[in-house]
Amino acid sequence: MKIGVIGAGYVGLTTGVCFSHLGHEVFIADKDPDRIGLLRQGKAPFFEPGLEDMLKKCLEKGGLHFTLDTSEIVAASEVIFICVGTPPRENGSADLSQIEQASRDIAENLNAYRIIVEKSTVPVKTSYWIERTIRLNLKKPVEFDVASNPEFLREGSAIHDFMQPDRIVIGVSSERARNILLKLYENFNCPIIVTDIASAELIKHASNSFLAMKIAYANLLADICEKTGADVKVVTKGMGLDERIGDKFLEAGIGYGGSCLPKDVKAFIRIGEELGISMDLLKAVDRINEERLLAFVDRVRQALWNISGKHVAVLGLAFKPGTDDVRESPGLKVAKLLLDEGAIVHLYDPQARENAEKILPPGENTLYFDELYKALEHVDAACITTAWEEIVNLDVDKARNVMRTPIFIDGRNIWECEQIIQKGVEYYPVGRPRGRTY
């Protein structure tokens, strides 16, 4: 098929490149000329394992095109995916101005039947506004369908998630759109759910909010474990073996971050409130997640007695391993809290330094390092905030020899307590009794 994608961000670029890899002719439009220039050269504007190699191969085959002009993709494409940003407003609701602009751009250039597909994460009933906007701005009468096809891409494994999804959700209001989208996905070996558009729109927010709830619950358990001497990793393992619960996203630690869970939880709360529904359950999830950061810094305080004037390393600035995304990064939030307490903070991440510096610029007390053990030199403690493989596999003996005091405060529970304290370090995990020295 000929496929159009509006928006060359994380979702749009991954979607377009993967469809091109599968043999479709793909046209991707974006308003950022610098981004389009990079993409035409085969350079991805963000880090995602495997994406840039696939991008280059698709460009070499000739089935992938980039443009600044939305009219080109409307003219050329049978199916048009809207993949623009929906950033949060101050009140937690999603800013849909880019969705509206994309709808206007489509309407002004629509001259034959097209399926316009919501791929961005949007509030339920957004399809109504897309359809209304297009109808109001059409230059001439023409048939079209609006559909919903929410994405479930995890940063760091987006290529795998697209090519081998655990499910595909299609929300449609016509048989014509249903048949075309089913044909588009006919070679995918996974359950395909075809439903009404409102249900499809809800599935994404409902899914992410439930995952956030599992993380918050694990962190609530961690607090109970610390008060009782139980081990949260053992407790969650025992829970996760129940097939009704499962072990995924049942990990205690410093809390969730990134561009999806925090934003989607807040947006879902706002959606419910606007419908007159109590959203206290998700408000508690959001509150628990925010409190993890304060609890973590309190743990640093317990380990160091006083934070002011101390050198503290923060290891991991991306919100998770496998990406350079620092949106809602727990690591950066911890760094800011430590700076507020008067610490000299050593910052390290193997991929996210450039993005981190845009949010937390280098300064007298904000020191960035490109090498892990350099970041650990002469520090009074190290905070583990992202479970990058090289941090998990840290040479503890080497680290201990360069640190002023060998203290690790672990927000990701990456090590076994008994093994790590045998190496002569103080170790402060989350929700685990062994290794505690206070």
C-alpha positions in Angstrom: 0.0 0.0 0.0 0.9 3.7 -0.1 1.0 5.0 3.4 1.3 8.5 4.7 2.6 9.5 8.1 2.2 13.0 9.6 4.8 13.6 12.2 8.4 12.2 12.2 8.7 11.9 15.9 9.2 8.7 17.9 5.9 7.1 16.9 5.7 8.4 13.4 9.2 7.6 12.3 9.2 4.1 13.8 5.8 3.4 12.2 6.8 4.7 8.8 10.2 3.0 8.7 8.7 -0.3 9.8 5.9 -0.2 7.2 8.5 0.7 4.5 10.6 -2.3 5.7 7.6 -4.5 5.1 7.4 -3.4 1.5 4.9 -0.5 1.6 5.7 2.8 0.0 5.8 5.3 2.8 5.6 9.1 2.8 6.5 10.9 6.0 5.8 14.6 6.5 7.1 16.9 9.3 7.3 20.7 9.7 10.8 20.7 11.1 13.2 21.2 8.2 16.3 20.2 10.2 14.7 16.9 11.1 13.6 16.2 7.5 17.2 17.1 6.4 18.7 14.5 8.8 16.2 11.8 7.8 16.9 12.3 4.1 20.6 11.6 5.0 19.6 8.4 6.8 20.2 9.8 10.3 17.7 9.2 13.1 17.1 12.3 15.3 16.9 10.2 18.4 18.4 7.0 19.7 16.4 3.8 19.2 18.2 0.5 18.8 18.1 -0.7 15.1 16.1 2.2 13.8 18.8 4.1 12.0 20.1 0.9 10.2 16.5 0.1 9.1 16.0 3.7 8.0 19.1 3.7 5.8 18.1 0.4 4.1 14.6 1.7 3.4 16.0 4.8 1.8 18.4 2.7 -0.3 15.4 0.7 -1.6 13.6 3.8 -2.6 10.3 3.1 -0.8 10.6 5.7 1.9 10.2 9.5 1.3 10.4 12.5 3.5 8.7 15.9 2.9 7.9 19.2 4.6 4.7 19.4 2.5 1.6 17.5 3.9 -0.2 17.9 0.6 2.3 15.4 -1.0 1.3 12.6 1.4 -2.4 13.3 1.2 -2.2 13.1 -2.6 -0.1 9.9 -2.6 -1.4 7.8 0.3 -4.3 5.5 0.8 -4.0 5.4 4.5 -2.7 8.5 6.5 -1.5 8.0 10.1 -1.6 11.1 12.4 1.5 10.8 14.6 2.0 14.3 16.0 2.6 15.2 19.6 -0.1 15.5 22.2 1.9 17.1 25.1 0.3 17.7 28.5 -1.2 21.0 29.5 -0.8 22.5 33.0 -4.1 20.8 34.1 -3.0 17.4 32.8 -5.2 17.3 29.8 -3.7 16.6 26.3 -2.9 19.5 24.0 -4.5 18.5 20.7 -3.6 21.6 18.7 -1.2 19.6 16.5 -3.9 17.0 15.9 -6.3 19.8 14.8 -3.6 21.3 12.5 -2.9 18.0 10.9 -6.7 17.5 10.3 -6.9 20.9 8.7 -3.9 20.2 6.5 -5.5 16.9 5.4 -8.8 18.6 4.6 -7.3 21.3 2.5 -5.6 18.7 0.2 -8.2 15.9 0.2 -9.4 15.0 -3.3 -10.1 11.3 -3.1 -11.1 8.7 -0.5 -8.6 8.3 2.3 -8.5 6.7 5.8 -7.2 9.1 8.4 -5.9 7.0 11.3 -5.2 8.3 14.9 -1.9 6.8 15.9 -1.0 9.4 18.5 -2.3 8.8 22.0 -5.5 10.9 22.3 -8.5 11.3 24.6 -11.6 9.3 23.8 -13.9 11.0 21.3 -11.0 12.8 19.5 -12.1 11.0 16.3 -15.3 13.1 16.4 -13.2 16.3 16.4 -10.9 15.1 13.6 -13.9 14.2 11.4 -15.7 17.4 12.2 -12.5 19.5 11.5 -11.9 17.8 8.1 -15.6 18.1 7.0 -15.6 21.8 7.9 -12.4 22.5 6.0 -12.9 20.4 2.8 -12.4 22.3 -0.4 -14.9 20.0 -2.1 -17.2 17.0 -1.1 -15.1 13.9 -0.8 -15.5 10.6 1.2 -13.1 9.7 3.9 -13.0 7.6 7.1 -11.5 8.3 10.5 -10.1 5.3 12.4 -8.1 4.6 15.5 -5.0 2.4 15.7 -3.2 3.1 19.0 0.5 2.4 19.2 2.0 0.2 21.9 5.7 0.9 21.2 8.2 0.7 24.1 11.2 2.9 23.8 14.3 0.7 23.5 12.4 -2.1 21.8 10.2 -0.2 19.4 11.2 -2.2 16.3 10.5 -5.5 18.0 7.2 -4.2 19.3 6.1 -3.0 15.9 7.2 -6.1 14.0 6.1 -8.6 16.7 3.2 -7.0 18.6 1.2 -8.7 21.2 -2.0 -7.2 19.8 -3.2 -4.8 17.1 -6.2 -2.6 17.9 -8.3 -1.1 15.1 -11.2 1.2 15.8 -13.4 1.9 12.7 -16.9 3.1 11.9 -17.2 1.6 8.3 -16.8 -1.7 6.7 -14.6 -0.1 4.0 -12.1 1.2 6.5 -12.2 -2.1 8.4 -11.3 -4.1 5.3 -8.4 -1.8 4.2 -6.8 -1.8 7.7 -7.2 -5.5 8.1 -5.4 -6.0 4.8 -2.6 -3.7 5.9 -2.0 -5.9 8.9 -2.9 -9.2 7.4 0.6 -10.7 7.7 1.0 -9.9 11.4 0.9 -13.0 13.6 -1.0 -11.7 16.6 -4.5 -11.1 17.8 -6.2 -8.2 15.9 -9.1 -6.5 17.8 -11.5 -4.6 15.6 -13.9 -2.4 17.6 -15.6 0.9 17.6 -13.4 4.0 17.6 -14.2 5.1 21.2 -13.2 1.7 22.6 -9.9 1.8 20.6 -9.1 5.2 21.9 -9.7 4.2 25.5 -7.6 1.0 25.2 -4.3 3.0 25.1 -5.0 5.2 28.1 -6.5 2.3 30.0 -3.5 0.1 29.3 -0.8 2.6 30.3 -2.7 3.7 33.4 -3.0 0.1 34.5 0.7 -0.5 34.1 1.4 2.6 36.1 -0.9 1.3 38.8 1.1 -2.0 38.9 4.4 -0.1 39.4 2.8 2.1 42.1 1.4 -1.0 43.9 4.9 -2.6 43.9 6.3 0.6 45.4 3.6 0.6 48.0 4.6 -2.9 48.9 8.2 -1.8 49.1 7.4 0.6 51.8 5.6 -2.1 53.7 8.5 -4.5 53.2 11.0 -2.0 54.6 8.9 -1.6 57.8 8.5 -5.3 58.3 11.8 -6.8 57.1 10.3 -8.5 54.1 11.9 -8.5 50.6 9.9 -6.8 47.9 11.6 -8.8 45.2 10.5 -12.0 46.8 7.0 -10.7 47.4 6.5 -9.5 43.8 8.0 -12.7 42.5 5.5 -14.7 44.4 2.7 -12.5 43.2 3.8 -12.5 39.6 3.7 -16.3 39.3 -0.1 -16.0 39.5 -1.1 -15.9 35.8 -3.9 -13.5 36.7 -1.3 -11.0 37.9 2.0 -11.6 36.0 5.4 -10.3 36.8 5.7 -7.5 34.2 5.7 -3.9 35.6 5.6 -5.3 39.1 9.0 -3.9 40.1 9.6 -1.5 43.0 12.1 1.3 42.7 12.4 5.0 42.1 9.1 5.2 40.0 8.1 5.4 36.4 9.0 8.2 34.0 9.2 8.8 30.2 6.8 10.4 27.8 3.9 7.9 28.2 3.0 6.7 31.7 3.2 10.1 33.6 1.4 11.9 30.8 -1.2 9.3 30.1 -2.1 8.8 33.8 -2.7 12.6 34.2 -4.6 12.8 30.9 -6.8 9.8 31.9 -7.5 11.5 35.3 -8.6 14.6 33.4 -10.8 12.6 31.0 -12.6 10.9 33.9 -13.1 14.2 35.8 -14.5 15.9 32.7 -17.0 13.0 32.5 -17.9 13.5 36.2 -16.2 10.3 37.3 -14.1 10.0 40.5 -10.5 9.3 39.5 -9.2 8.9 43.1 -7.5 5.6 42.3 -5.3 7.0 39.6 -4.7 10.2 41.6 -3.2 7.9 44.3 -1.0 6.2 41.6 0.3 9.6 40.5 0.9 10.7 44.1 2.8 7.5 45.0 5.0 7.9 42.0 5.9 11.5 42.8 6.6 10.5 46.4 9.2 7.9 45.3 11.6 10.7 44.4 11.4 12.3 47.8 11.8 8.9 49.5 14.9 8.2 47.4 16.5 11.5 48.2 15.7 10.8 51.9 17.6 7.6 51.5 20.6 9.5 50.2 20.3 11.7 53.3 20.2 8.7 55.6 23.3 7.3 53.9 25.3 10.5 54.0 23.9 12.2 57.1 24.2 15.6 55.4 23.9 16.2 51.6 25.2 19.7 51.4 28.7 19.9 50.0 28.8 16.2 49.2 29.7 14.9 45.8 27.0 12.5 44.6 26.9 10.6 41.3 23.6 10.1 39.5 24.0 7.1 37.2 21.3 7.1 34.5 19.5 10.1 33.0 17.3 8.4 30.4 14.1 7.4 31.9 14.9 3.8 31.0 17.7 1.9 29.3 17.8 1.7 25.5 16.8 5.2 24.8 18.0 8.8 25.0 14.6 10.1 26.1 14.9 12.2 29.3 11.2 13.3 29.5 10.0 12.9 33.1 13.4 11.3 33.9 13.6 10.1 37.5 17.4 10.5 37.3 17.2 14.2 36.4 14.5 14.8 39.0 16.8 13.3 41.6 19.7 15.4 40.4 17.6 18.6 40.8 16.6 17.6 44.3 20.2 16.9 45.3 21.3 20.2 43.8 18.6 22.0 45.9 20.1 20.4 49.0 23.6 21.8 48.1 25.2 18.7 46.6 27.8 18.7 43.8 26.2 16.2 41.3 28.1 14.0 38.9 25.9 13.1 36.0 26.4 10.1 33.7 24.4 8.4 31.0 25.7 6.4 27.9 23.2 7.9 25.5 21.2 10.8 27.0 23.8 13.4 28.0 22.9 15.8 25.1 19.2 15.8 25.9 19.8 16.0 29.6 22.0 19.1 29.3 19.0 20.9 27.6 17.0 20.4 30.7 19.7 20.6 33.4 22.6 22.6 31.9 26.2 22.0 33.1 27.3 24.3 35.9 29.6 24.7 38.9 27.8 22.0 40.8 26.3 20.1 37.8 29.1 18.1 36.3 28.6 15.8 33.3 30.9 12.9 32.5 31.3 10.7 29.4 32.9 7.8 31.2 31.3 5.9 34.0 34.3 5.5 36.3 35.3 9.2 35.8 31.8 10.1 37.1 32.5 8.0 40.2 35.8 9.6 41.1 35.9 11.1 44.6 32.1 10.9 45.1 30.6 10.4 48.5 27.8 8.2 47.1 26.4 7.0 43.8 22.7 6.9 43.0 21.6 4.3 40.5 18.6 5.7 38.6 18.6 3.8 35.2 19.4 0.1 34.8 21.8 0.4 31.8 23.7 -2.8 31.2 27.0 -1.2 31.9 25.8 0.0 35.2 24.3 -3.3 36.1 27.7 -4.9 35.2 29.7 -2.3 37.0 33.1 -3.4 38.3 32.4 -2.7 42.0 36.0 -3.2 43.1 37.2 -0.6 40.5 34.4 1.7 41.5 35.2 1.4 45.2 38.8 2.3 44.6 37.9 5.6 42.9 35.0 6.7 45.2 35.6 8.7 48.3 33.2 6.5 50.2 31.8 3.4 48.6 28.0 4.0 49.1 25.4 3.0 46.5 21.8 4.0 46.7 20.0 1.8 44.2 16.7 3.0 42.8 16.4 0.0 40.5 17.3 -2.9 42.7 19.8 -4.1 40.1 22.1 -6.1 42.5 21.7 -8.9 44.9 22.2 -7.5 48.4 24.3 -10.2 50.0 26.7 -10.3 47.0 27.2 -6.6 46.8 27.9 -5.9 50.5 30.5 -8.7 50.4 32.5 -6.4 48.2 32.9 -3.9 51.0 30.4 -1.3 50.0 27.3 0.1 51.7 24.2 -0.7 49.7 20.8 0.8 50.0 18.2 -0.9 47.8 14.4 -0.3 47.7 12.1 -2.5 49.8 14.8 -5.1 50.7 16.3 -5.8 54.2 19.7 -7.2 53.4 22.5 -4.7 52.8 20.8 -2.1 55.0 23.2 -0.4 57.4 20.9 1.9 59.2 
